[in-house]
Amino acid sequence: MINRTFLVAALVAATAAATPVPTHAQSPFEPMDVFQLEYAADPQISPDGSQVVYIRTSMDIMRDRKRSELWIVGADGSDHRRLGEGGSPRWSPDGTRIAYTADGQIHLRWMDSGETATLTQLTESPSGLRWSPDGGHIAFNMLVPYPAPSLAAPPRPPAGAEWAAPPIMEDRFKSRQDGVGYLDFGYSHIFVIPVDGGTPTQVTSGDFQHSSAAAWHPDGTHLVFSANRNPDVLDYRNSELYIASVQTGDIRALTDRPGPDGSPAVSPDGRQVAFVGYEDRTRTYQVSQLQIVNLDGSGHRTLTAGLDRSVSSPVWAADGSGVYFQYDDEGNSKVGFATLDGDTEVLAGDLGGTSYGRPYGGGSFSVANDGTFALNQTRPDMPGELAVGSRGGAGARTISDLNSDLLANRTLGEVEEIWWESSYDGRPVHGWIVKPPDFDANRRYPFILEIHGGPVSNYGDRFSAEMQLLASAGYVVLYANPRGSTSYGEEFGDLLYHNYPGQDYDDLISGVDAVIEQGYVDENNLFVTGGSAGGIMTAWIVGKTDRFRAAVSQKPVVNWISKTLTADNWYGYYFSRYEGLPWEDPEPYWRFSPLSLVGNVTTPTMIITGEEDLRTPLSESYQMFHALKMRGIDTAVIRLPGASHDMSRRPSQLMAKIANIVAWFEKYRVMPAAS
């Protein structure tokens, strides 16, 4: 039997030292175990397919932050060792060197000697490193600052005076970004630098953002990139493909249509460009398809028209026979391959592992010249590990073992797939049940419905520290992909167009009923929580039903008018989410706001939000909190100091969040009557 009292106390005291567990003992996943988790990210396979360099991420218990280092391992799993500090590793075409970033600069490492050199002396941090085909240059992206606008020069203080900082004028379309804060004034551009050292040459120009990594043409004199170079700032959804001369900076467009075209990859013969995108019809969700176009802009066609899944990260096969890509399918991320005739095949599944908190996607892959590919993989019982596979092989094989030292001594909650029909229209809905460790089907367990964010995203059969901690506290947990979730096709993902929150509510409540039918849930102890869009739905649910004993709404939006005009992504909601602008027709903005239902709420509801959250600002949480206070409903706000929208950046905050959720639910849990 699970000792709930001990587990809840452990969650509330999450910052206390962990008790050592003998190697032969088995215990549930515990809060302090978060600091022991590790995962592999950004796997880069060498051109000859013999080695993989990657970013090994662990948790620094003293600094309460993630720690990332470069590691290398043979493709057969041998000779696994640390290379040093750094990120964004990229192999040279001949495999003799690795370029990487560290301390805001680009560095080189010679693989034969282990010698390193600092290549740049940049004033801004570089990103998007890409080697030229001959290995002589590296392209990268970097911000080019410009002076902040000003209407009047500030008065000069007398010597030694302590005046306030001068005022800052804003006139930009986008001035803030969650997790960053106020953005520096400037435009991102593409640069090229010789690997023998020298001064970077700026390739792109103009008052436009060029933030995406460029792709080299095989001739080594041109770069293909994606950017929105439309002077109309309200046309923010658009981007096109361009080709630029490295020598002259001349830029020519390759595509011209509404919507995003991005992630260009040039074919080995230099005649075609593969990319992903769609022609925008102003919807909530549209599938990004794999497409190719000739270098002169002709011959545009789609390779994944029959897939009905959004794809990303195209990589050409070395022989030009087709394109590798990744996509999500029914909550599982995969590596696929498309021939130039449009035939597609699955090469590997379980891609992911970088989202250690909740079971989101988040993986990447790379391909060697011989077709061997490396990826990071995750499963419900496995945080992100490295794997290697090949087209025509027997699937990917795992070559790292970063977490067995921890998980060999832990009993994880079993994760079980479940499908059910929505009470609204009979659509099949997909989810997963997490059972408490040492689950007993003859018992009746308290139940938590945990709802994903987005809502244009998906949960899946991936490792999740948060789900495991909730299950370890003695709860059966359901997480699901209701309508509006990705990885089930465009029609399913777009069902929330001008209708959010909508029948995703019915999908989730039907899921609760489906789990209750399993016979091991205590119907008197149903609880609900979720973050971001999941926090929105939680606030919506308590306005629609009183069947949950308590709720925790994490980083919600409760008022779509204030959200649309204050959040860092304020421009992403009108038209595609609700028709028109708030002052043109405020009715739908209010009708779909959880605050409009607050008069119905009887469920004790707590709200948790980061103090520096710019995506779902803290003011949204306080609107709900104040309204519930006015109505006399038991409520509270938990503010996480220093936290942005991602409340798992610091492990202690993830642990504290779960501790407070469990404590709130325990406060209202009804204990069964004594027999």
C-alpha positions, 0 to 999 in steps of 0.5 A, spaced: 500 500 500 502 506 498 503 511 504 500 517 502 502 521 508 509 520 507 509 522 499 505 528 500 510 530 506 515 529 501 512 533 496 511 539 500 518 538 503 521 537 496 527 541 497 529 537 503 535 532 502 533 525 499 534 519 503 539 514 500 536 508 497 539 501 498 541 499 491 536 493 492 530 497 494 525 499 490 521 506 492 516 510 488 519 516 484 520 522 489 521 529 488 528 529 489 529 524 484 528 530 479 535 532 480 537 526 478 534 526 471 538 526 465 537 527 458 540 527 451 539 533 446 541 535 439 544 528 437 549 530 431 552 524 427 558 524 424 559 524 416 561 517 416 556 515 421 561 512 426 560 517 432 555 521 435 556 528 439 550 531 443 548 535 449 547 531 455 543 535 460 543 534 467 540 538 473 545 542 478 542 541 485 546 547 488 544 552 482 537 549 481 538 549 474 539 545 468 547 543 466 548 542 459 555 539 456 558 536 450 559 528 450 561 524 444 559 516 443 561 511 438 555 509 434 555 502 437 555 505 444 562 505 445 567 510 448 562 514 451 566 521 454 565 528 455 568 533 451 567 539 455 562 545 456 558 548 450 552 547 445 549 547 438 555 542 436 555 541 428 560 537 424 565 539 419 563 536 412 569 531 413 568 530 420 575 532 422 572 538 426 566 540 431 563 547 431 560 549 437 557 555 441 560 557 448 560 563 452 557 567 447 562 565 441 563 560 436 569 555 438 572 549 434 574 543 436 579 538 432 577 531 433 584 528 432 588 532 437 582 535 442 585 542 441 580 547 441 580 554 439 575 560 439 573 563 432 569 569 434 569 575 438 562 577 437 558 582 441 551 578 441 550 571 441 550 566 435 545 561 433 544 557 427 551 554 425 552 551 419 558 549 415 560 551 408 560 544 403 568 545 403 569 546 410 572 553 409 566 557 412 561 557 417 554 561 417 550 563 423 545 568 425 546 574 430 542 580 432 545 587 429 543 592 434 540 599 433 539 605 437 533 605 441 528 610 439 527 616 443 523 623 442 527 627 447 534 626 450 533 625 457 536 630 462 543 630 464 544 628 472 549 632 476 555 628 477 554 623 483 547 624 483 542 617 483 537 618 478 532 613 475 534 610 469 531 614 463 525 612 459 524 607 454 520 608 448 517 602 444 514 602 437 515 595 435 510 590 433 513 585 438 517 588 444 517 582 449 518 574 449 516 570 455 522 567 458 527 573 455 523 579 457 524 585 454 527 584 447 534 588 445 533 593 439 535 590 433 534 585 427 537 578 426 541 577 420 545 572 417 553 572 417 559 568 414 566 567 417 572 563 415 574 557 419 581 560 419 579 566 423 577 573 421 571 578 421 564 575 420 561 578 413 554 580 414 550 577 408 543 579 409 540 586 410 534 590 411 530 592 417 527 584 417 528 579 422 533 573 419 532 568 425 532 561 422 538 557 420 541 558 413 542 552 408 548 552 404 548 551 396 553 546 394 557 551 390 559 554 397 557 561 394 550 562 396 545 561 402 538 559 402 534 561 408 527 563 410 524 570 413 518 574 413 521 580 409 514 583 408 514 590 410 507 589 413 508 587 420 501 585 421 502 579 416 506 576 421 504 569 419 508 569 412 515 567 411 518 565 404 524 562 402 530 566 399 537 565 396 542 570 397 549 571 394 555 570 400 559 575 396 554 580 394 548 580 398 543 580 393 537 576 395 532 573 390 525 570 393 524 562 391 517 562 394 511 567 394 504 565 397 501 567 404 503 562 409 509 560 412 515 557 408 521 555 412 526 550 414 530 549 407 534 544 405 538 544 398 539 538 394 546 535 393 546 537 386 543 544 388 537 544 383 532 543 388 530 546 395 526 542 400 522 545 405 516 545 410 510 550 410 502 551 408 498 556 404 495 560 409 487 560 410 487 563 416 485 557 421 487 555 428 491 549 425 493 547 418 498 541 417 505 543 415 507 539 409 514 537 406 515 540 399 520 541 394 521 547 389 526 548 383 532 553 385 529 558 380 522 557 383 519 553 379 516 546 380 513 547 386 510 540 389 508 537 395 511 530 397 507 528 404 500 530 401 497 523 403 500 523 410 496 529 413 501 530 419 505 536 420 512 535 418 519 538 420 526 538 419 527 536 412 534 533 411 536 530 404 539 523 403 546 524 400 544 521 394 538 525 393 533 520 392 529 523 398 528 527 404 528 525 411 523 528 416 520 528 423 513 528 425 508 527 430 503 521 429 497 520 435 502 522 440 508 519 438 514 523 434 517 519 429 523 520 423 520 519 416 523 518 409 519 521 403 521 519 396 521 524 390 515 520 388 511 522 394 512 515 398 513 515 405 515 510 410 516 510 418 524 509 420 523 510 427 519 512 433 519 515 440 523 521 438 523 526 444 526 526 451 527 534 452 521 535 455 522 532 462 516 535 466 510 533 462 509 528 456 510 533 450 514 532 444 521 535 443 526 531 439 531 531 433 535 527 429 541 528 424 543 523 418 550 521 416 552 520 409 551 513 409 544 514 411 545 512 418 541 517 423 541 519 430 536 521 434 534 522 442 528 517 444 523 517 450 518 512 452 514 513 459 519 509 463 525 512 459 527 519 459 531 521 453 536 517 451 540 516 444 539 511 439 541 510 432 538 507 426 538 506 418 533 506 413 532 499 411 534 497 418 530 493 424 529 500 427 533 504 432 537 501 437 539 505 444 546 506 445 546 510 451 544 509 458 543 515 462 538 514 467 538 506 469 542 508 476 536 512 478 530 508 475 533 501 477 531 503 484 524 506 482 518 503 481 514 508 476 507 508 475 505 504 469 502 508 463 496 505 459 494 507 453 486 508 452 481 510 447 474 512 448 468 516 444 466 523 445 459 524 448 459 530 443 459 527 436 462 520 437 469 521 435 475 517 438 479 520 443 486 518 445 489 518 452 494 515 457 492 512 464 498 513 469 497 508 475 500 509 482 506 504 483 504 497 486 497 499 483 491 494 486 485 493 481 481 492 487 482 498 490 479 505 489 484 511 487 483 518 487 483 521 480 486 527 477 485 529 470 491 533 467 490 537 461 495 539 456 497 546 453 497 549 447 491 547 445 495 546 438 500 541 441 500 534 444 501 529 449 504 522 448 507 516 450 513 519 453 516 520 460 514 525 464 516 527 471 510 530 473 505 525 471 510 520 475 510 524 481 502 525 481 501 517 481 506 516 486 502 521 491 497 515 490 493 518 484 490 515 478 492 520 472 489 521 466 492 525 460 489 526 453 489 529 446 482 532 446 480 535 439 484 541 437 490 536 439 496 535 433 498 529 431 491 526 428 490 530 422 488 537 420 481 536 421 481 534 428 486 539 430 482 545 427 476 543 430 477 549 435 477 554 430 472 560 432 470 555 438 475 555 444 474 552 449 469 548 445 467 540 445 474 539 447 470 539 454 466 534 452 472 529 450 475 530 456 469 529 461 468 523 456 475 520 458 474 521 465 467 517 465 471 512 461 477 511 466 471 510 472 468 505 468 475 501 469 472 500 476 478 502 480 477 510 481 473 513 487 468 517 484 468 521 490 475 524 489 475 527 482 480 532 481 483 536 475 489 540 473 493 543 467 497 548 464 496 554 459 491 551 455 490 546 460 489 551 465 484 555 461 480 548 460 481 547 468 478 554 469 472 552 464 471 546 467 469 548 474 464 553 470 461 548 467 460 542 472 461 541 480 463 534 479 470 535 481 472 536 488 478 541 487 481 544 481 488 547 480 489 552 474 496 553 472 498 559 468 491 560 465 488 565 461 481 567 463 479 573 459 481 573 452 480 580 451 486 582 456 490 576 454 489 578 446 492 585 448 497 584 453 501 577 452 507 577 449 504 573 443 498 578 443 498 578 435 497 570 435 489 570 437 485 575 433 482 572 426 485 565 427 482 564 434 476 568 434 473 572 428 475 580 428 478 584 433 476 585 441 473 592 439 470 590 433 466 584 436 467 583 444 462 578 444 466 571 442 472 574 446 468 574 452 463 568 451 469 563 450 473 566 457 472 562 463 471 568 467 464 569 464 462 562 467 465 564 474 458 565 477 457 558 476 463 556 480 463 552 486 469 548 486 475 550 490 480 552 485 487 554 486 491 558 481 499 557 480 503 562 475 510 564 474 511 571 476 515 573 470 510 569 465 509 574 459 505 568 455 499 568 460 500 574 465 499 573 472 494 578 471 490 573 468 490 569 475 489 574 479 482 576 475 480 569 477 482 569 484 479 576 485 472 573 482 472 567 486 474 571 492 468 576 491 463 569 490 466 566 497 469 560 493 475 557 497 481 559 492 488 561 493 494 564 488 501 561 488 506 565 485 513 562 483 518 568 483 522 568 477 518 563 473 516 564 466 511 560 462 515 554 463 515 553 470 520 547 469 526 551 468 528 550 475 527 543 478 525 546 485 520 550 481 517 544 478 517 540 485 514 546 488 508 546 483 507 539 484 507 539 491 502 545 492 497 541 487 497 535 491 497 539 497 491 542 495 487 536 492 489 532 499 485 538 503 479 537 499 480 529 498 474 525 502 477 519 506 472 513 505 468 511 511 471 506 516 467 499 515 
